[in-house]
Amino acid sequence: MELVRYIHLNHVRAGIVKGLKELDKYPYCGHSFILGKQKNDWQDIEYVLGFFDENISTARPQYRLFVHKGIAQGRRPDLIGGGLIRSYGG
């Protein structure tokens, strides 16, 4: 879940949206779909929400609070990188 939160908060850190309230409605990020503000056929929101509660209505505010708590973390070196070098273990 840390990676999901980190990826969704990239839009806040980059200044694309001004905060969580804007992110909740932002159509180019999975966060708004998980909250039920947008819909698509391919994103499995139940998988993510299942980490918070079996009931989607209960899980959504818990997920949002989890994301909110991640704002203060800023950039996390343990979650950035990737590509061939990172995959190789670098």
N, C-alpha and C positions, 0 to 999 in steps of 0.2 A: 504494500500500500504506500510505502514511502516514495517509491518511484512514480506511482500514479499521481500522488500529491505534488511531487516535485515538477513533473511534466506540466501539469495543469497550471501551476503557479508561474511557469516560465513567462506567461503572458503578462502577469503582474510585474514580475522583475524586469521585463523588457520595456515596460511602460506602454504596452499596447492597450491595456485596460488599467483603470486607475485604482482598482481595488476589488475586493471579493464581490461586492454588489454588482459591479459591471461584469465581472467574470461569470457570475451566475446567469447572465443573459447572453454572453458572447457566443455567437453561433459557430465559431471556428475552433472550438475546443470541446473535448469530451465532457468537461465539467458540467456544462449546461444541460447536456443530455442525461447525465447521471441524476441531476436534480429534477428532471422531468420538464424542463423549460423548453426543450427542443426534442424532436423525435426523429429517429432513423431506424432502418431495419437491420443494420449490421452491427451496431454496438451492443455488447452484452452487459447491460448495466446491472443486471441481477447478480452477476459474478462479483463485481466490486461492492455493491451494497450488501451482499451476503456476509461480508467481513464485519459488518456493523450490526446487523439484525436480520432475522428471517423476514420480518414485516418491512416492506419497502417504505411505507409511510413513516415508520420509526427509524429506519436506517438512513434516510435522506438527511435529516437534521444532524445526525451523528457524523455522517460523512462530511457534511459542510463544516461542522465544528473542527473536525480533524484537519481539513484543508486550511481553515482559518488559522489554526495553531502553527501551521507550517510557514506562514508569511514571515514571521520573525526570524526564521532560520536562514533566510537569504540563500545565497549560492552554496551548494554543498559539494565539495571536491570529490567526495565518495560517489556522487551520482552524476558527475559530468565526465565527458570523454566518450569513449566508444570507438567505433571504427576498427580497423585491423590491428592496430597496435594495442588497444585496450583489450580486444578479444584474445589476443595472443598472451595477455597477462602483463602488459607493460604499464 
